[in-house]
Amino acid sequence: MKTVSFRLIAAVGASSVLSACSILMPPTQVSADIAPAWQAPLPHQGAVGALSQWWQQQGDPLLVELIEAAQGVNPSVAQALARIEAARASRVAAGAALLPQVSASVGASRGVSQPAVPVATSLQGGLQAAWELDLVGANRAVNKAALAQLEGTQAQWHDARVSVAAEVAQVYYSLSTCKQLLDLARKDAASRQETARLSEVSAKAGFTAPGVAAMARASAAEGSSRVTQQAALCELDTKALVALTALPEQDLKQKVALAPAVPAQTAPILIASVPAQTLAQRPDVFAAERDVVVASAQVGSAKAQRYPRLTLNGSVGALRYSSMGTETNLDTWSFGPLALSLPLFDGGQRKANVVAAEASYTQAVAIYRAKVRQAVREVEEALVNLQSTDARRLDSEVSTLGYAESLAATQARYGQGLASLVELEDARRLALASQSAQLALALERKRAWVALYRALGGGFEPATVQSAAASNS
């Protein structure tokens, strides 16, 4: 009869668990309006590899080294790792609530309990077990929320690493471009100094007016000032890299000095034409989706508190009593009580908890949909910037080449006395501006690639996270 009763209880509990969660919890998957295709053109040219190894494909080992160093010391990454450990512990605790709780006790005593009674020794031990059958799935909802929370924290850790990598790359590319601009400024300053020297010689010989020589000296001073300003900007980028990577500044400067003067072209990225497939690779979108699952489970747990709770207890005990050479064994066992508790009145506390959980669920859904819209925007913006920089590249090259030829011709004419210093300065200014603009355009394109890498999730794989969380549970 006891066996039949236990099987009946287990069957009722299992069927309740399977149906209660779907009844009590709101949907764990919500829709988000996503366009069927990207509006901006996709960069599909070139050989493409996995985003997780994208930095290695750049052909710049220093960049990879700096990214790894920054990820190792970044506080956001460390905090994300700590949150994973906390979520994993919560997952274990939530899973334990679904299993019977067993405890043991052992005791021994010796003495006289009553007058005129001989000294007696007693030894006792016992096992106590308790199990909540989870009729309406309250504990199952908490367990599901803990698993979703673990998956979300793992996605946030990946998102933190991607953000750090993107930030390091942005500063590194900025420093590389700054060094090229510094070399350009130094060459321009040297040319201006030479023009000023020749103008001074010509003015002393009476072939050039003093005002022309003064203009040449002013131009040389301007070029020297630009070199100083550009060098300061490079120092600021260097110090930013030091702060990000925690490398000694002198070591970092030495590594940067040994790096190629002109970095290799950024490796292209192939992205899916369907936005929904692309957004599935975003760790922040995945984490926001897991937050919806957590909020849904919390609603189910709060609603379950308003329903009956069924608990089953049992114990096994052994007592050995010894006095005056006589031993007595007293073993006990019990199955039960099988207790059913039903909340009747709590002043509206449980109902208020349900309302609060539902409000949190609504907020989680809104945040998830906003994350999706923001992800679409970031990908579209990166694609637009890539298309724009690619379209301007040829015009920039033609402009730079033309102004460089014009400057060379004007310098030759100035040396022959056929062009004025004003013409030379105009040609020099235009050539310098075009060369600077070309370098700035190259930097803008690299930053657009990095932004696209960041917008695509940096090689995040949701299936890997879910399988890892399941195995850890």
N, C-alpha and C positions, 0 to 999 in steps of 0.2 A: 504493500500500500504506500509506503514511503517512496519507493522507487517511482511508482506511477505518478505520485504527486510532484516529485521533483522534475520528472520529464514534462509534465504538463506546465509547470511553472517556467521551465526553460523554453518551451515552445512558445508560450504566450509572450515571454520576454523578447525572444528573437524576432517574432513577427511585429511586436510593438516597435522595436528598434528600427526595423527596416522601413516601417511606414511613418513613424512619428516624426523623424527628421524632415522628410519631404513635406509633411503637413505643417509643421511649426515654423520652418525656416523659409524666408523669402528666397528668390532665385539667387544662386551663386554666380551665374553667368548673365551679364546684362549686355544689351546691345549698345553700340556706339556708331554714330553715323560716319562712315568712311567712304570717300569717293572710290569708284571701281578702278580708277587708274590715276597715275600722277599727272599733274598739269604741266610740270616742267619736264624738259627733255632729260633722258637718262644717259649717263656717261658709260657706255658699254664697250668702248674701245680698249684694246690692250689685254695682256694676260692678267688674269685675276686669281687670287688665292684666298684663303680663309682670312676673315677679319681678325681672328685671334692671333694670327701671325703677321698681321699687316705691317707692323713696325719693322720686323726683320726684313720685309721685302723692300724697304727703302734703300737698302745698301749702305746704311750709316750705322756702324756698330756703336758709336758714341751716343747717338740718340737712344738706342735700345738700353745702353748702360745707364743713362740718366733717368729713363723712365722706371727701370727696375729699382734704382736707388731711391727715387721719390716715392714709389709705392711702398717701399720698405719702412719709410719713416713718416709717412703722412698720417696725421691723427684721425682723419675721416676713415681711412682704411682700417686702422687699428680699432676704432669704435665699432665699425661694421663687423669686424671679426668677433669682438666681445658680444655684440648683439646676437650673432649666430650661436655662440656657446650658450647664452642665456635662453634663446629660443629652443635649442636642442634639449636643455634641461627641463624646460616647461613642457616640451613634447613628451618626455619620459614620464613626468609627473601626471600629465593628462591621460596617458595610456594606462598608468597604474590604477587609475580610478575605475577602469573597466574590469579589473581583475579582483579576485577575492583578496582580502587583507588577512594575513595570518601572523599571529604573535605567539611567543612562547614565554613561559614563566617557570622558574625553578626556585624552590625554597627549602630550607632546612632549619630545624629548631630542636633544642634540648632543654628540659627543665621540668619543674613541678607546676602543673596547672591548678591543682587544688590541694588543700592540706590533707595529710595522711595518704596521699597518692604517690606511688613511687616515681622516681625519675623516668622520664620517657623521652624517646627520640622519634622525631617525625621527619620524613622526607616527602616532598610533594613536587609534582611537575604537571604542566598542562599546556595544551594548545588551544587557542581561541581563534576562530575564523569569522569573518563578516563579509558579506557580499551584497552590494546594491544591484538589483536586477535591471535597473535602468529602463523602466517600462516605457517611458515616452522619449528616450534618447537624450536626456540632459547631459550625461557624461560623454556620450558619443559626439554630441555637438561641440563640447569643449575640446575633445580630442581632435576633431576635424579642424577646429580653429587653431589649435597648437601646431598642427602639421602645416596649415596654410601660412601661419606666422613664420615658421622655420623656412619655408620656401621663399617667402618675401624677404627675410633678412639675408638669405644667400644671394638673392638678386640685387639687393641694395649694396652688398659687398662688391659685387662685380661692377655695379654702377659707379661706386666710389673709385675703383681702380681705373675704369675707363675715363672718368673725369680728370683724375690725376695725370694719366698718360696724355690726354688732350691738352691739358694746361702746360705740361712740360714741353710738348712739341710746339705749342704756340710761342712760348718764350724762346725755345731753342732756334726756331726759324726766324724769329725777330732778331736774335743776336747775330745769326749768320748774315741776314740782310744788312744789319747795322754795320758789320765788319766790311761788307762790300761797299756800302755807302761811305764808310770812313776812308777806304782806299781811293774811292772816286774823289772825295773831298781833298785828300792829300795831293793827288795828281793835279786837280784844279788849282789848289793853292800854290803848288810849285810852278805851274804855268803863269799864274798871276805874278808871282815873285819875279820870274824871268822877264815878263813884260815890264814890270816896274823898274827893274835894273836897266833894261835897254832904254826906257824912257828917260831915266836919270842921266844916262850917258849922253843921249841925244839932246837933252835940255842943257846940259853943261857945255856941249859943243855949239849951242845956239841953233840947232836944227829943229827943236821942238819947243813949243811954248811952255812956260812953267806950269800953267794950269793943267796941261795934258799930263805932265809928270805927277802933279798932285793927284789927279784922278787915278793914275796907275797905282800910286802908293795906297790910296783909299781902297782900290779893288784888291790889292794884295792883303791889306789888313782884314778886309771882309772875308776873303778866302781862309785866312788863318783862324779867324773867329769861328767860321763854320766847322773847321777841323776840330777845334776845342769842344764845340757843342756836340758834334757827332760822337766824339770819344767819350763824352760824359754819358750820352745815351747808351752806348755799348757797356759802360761800367754798370749802369742801372740794370740792364738785362742780365749781366753776369751775376750781380748780387741777387737778382730774383731767382736765378737758377741755383745759387748757393742755398737760398732759403728753402727751395723746393726739394733739393736732393740731400741737403746736409753734408755735402762734400766740402773739404777745405778749399778756400777760394783760390789759393795758388795752384793746387792740383787741378782744379777745374779749368783755370786759365791755360795751364799747360796742355790739357787734353783738347781744349778748343783750338789752341794754336796749331796742334798737330792734325786737326781734322781738315778735310778737303775745303779749299777756299770756296768752291761752288758745289753745294750739295747736289746729290742725284735727284732726278725728277721723282715726284711722288708717285707711288704705285697706284694704279686705278682701282676702282671698286665696282663690282657688278652687283646691282641690287634688283630685287624682284620687281616686275612691272605692276604687281598687285599690292597696293598699300597695306592691306591686312596682313599679308605674309611678312612684310618688312617690319611692321609694328610689333609682331610677335617676338621679334629679336630684341626689343627694347627692355632692359632690366627694370627701368622705372615704371613702364606700363605694366609689365608682369607683376611687379610688387604691388602696384595699385589694384590690379585684378585680384591678387591674393588678399588684399585688405578688404575687398568686397566679400570674399569667402569668409574671412574672419568675422566681419560684421554680421553676415547672415547667420553664422553659427552662434554668435552671441545673442541674436534675437531668438533663435531656437532654444538656447539654454535658458534665457530669461522666461520664455513662455512655459518651458517645462517645469519651472519652479511652481507653477500654479496648478500642477496636476499631481495625482497621488504618487508616492514613492514607496517602493517595495524593497525591503531588506531581509536578508536571511542570515541568521547567526548559528553558530555551532561551536562546541567545545569538547575536548577530550582531556581527562585528568587522571592522575595516578597518585595515591597517597599510601605511604608505608609507615606504619606506627609500630614502634618497638618499645616494650617496657617489661622488665624483669624476665628477659629471655624469651618473651612471647612477641611474635611479629604478626601484625595484621595488615593485610593489603585491602585498600578501599579504592577501586577504580570507578570512575564516573564518565559518562558521556551524555551529550544532549544534542538534539537536532532542532534548532529553533531558538528563539521564536521567529516565525515568519510574520514580520510586522508590516502593516500597510498604514502609512500616514497620509492624511489628507488635509491640506491647508484650508482653514475655514475663515479666519479673519486676521488681517495684518495691518489694517488701517490704510490699505491702498498701496503698500510698499511694493508688492510684486507687480502690480499693474504699472506703477511708475517706472519700475525697472524695465518693463517691456517697452514702454513709450520711449525711454531714453535709448534703449538698444535699437529700436526702429529708427530713431532720429540719427544715430550714428551710422546705421546702414544707408540711409538716404544720403548722408554726407559722403560716405565712401563711394557710392555710385557716382555722385556728382564729381568727385575728385578723379575717379577713374576716367570718366568721359572727357574731363578737361585735360588729363594727361594725354589721351589719345589725340585730341585736337592740337595740343602743343607739339606732340611728336610729328604729326603731319606737317605742321608749320615749319618745324626745324629742318625736316628733310627737304621740303619744297624750297626753303630759303637757300639751303646749301646747294641744291641743284641749279637754282637760278644764278647764284654767284659763280658756280663752275662754268655754266654756259656763257655768262657775261665775260668772265676773264679769258675764256678760250676765244671768244669772238673779238676781243680787243688785242689779243696777243700779236697778231700779224700787223695791225696798224701801229702798235707800239714799236715793233722792230723796224718798220719802215721809217717811222718818225725819228727814232734814235739814230739810224744810219744816215738819214738826210741831214739832220742837224750836225752830226759829227763831220760830214763832208763839208758842210757850209762853214763850220768853225775852222777846219784845216785850210780851206781856200781863203778865208778872211785873214787868218794868221799869215799866210804867204803874201797876200796883198799888203798887209800892215808892215811886214818886214821890208817890202819894196817901196813903202811910202805911198801906196795907192789907196789905202783905207785908213780911216780915222780910228782913234782909240774907242770912240763911242760905238762904232760899228763892230769892233772886235769884242767889246764888252757885251753887246747885245747878242752876238753869235755865241759867245761863251756861256752866257746865261741860258739861252735856249738849249744848247747842247747839254749843259748840266741838268736842266730841268727834265729833259727827255730821258736821259740816262737814269736819273733818280726815279722818274715815273715808271720806267721799265722794271727796275728792281722792286718798286712798290707793288707793281702788278703781279710779279712772280710771287711775292710774299702773300698777296691777297689770294692767289690761287692755292698756295699751300695751305693757308688757313681755311679755305673753303673745303679742301679735301679732309682736313682734320675735323671740321664741323660736320661733314657728312659721315665720317667715321663715328663721331660721337652720336649723331642723330640715328644711326643704324644700330646702335647698341654695342659696338665694339666686339662683335663675335659672341654675344651672349646666346646660350642655348637653353631654352626653358626645359626641354625634355631631360637634359642632363641634371638640372637642378632638382626636378621632381623625382627622378630615380634616385639621386643621392639622398634626398630627404626621406624617401620611402625606406631605403636601406638603413639609414641612421635610426629610423623609428623602430 
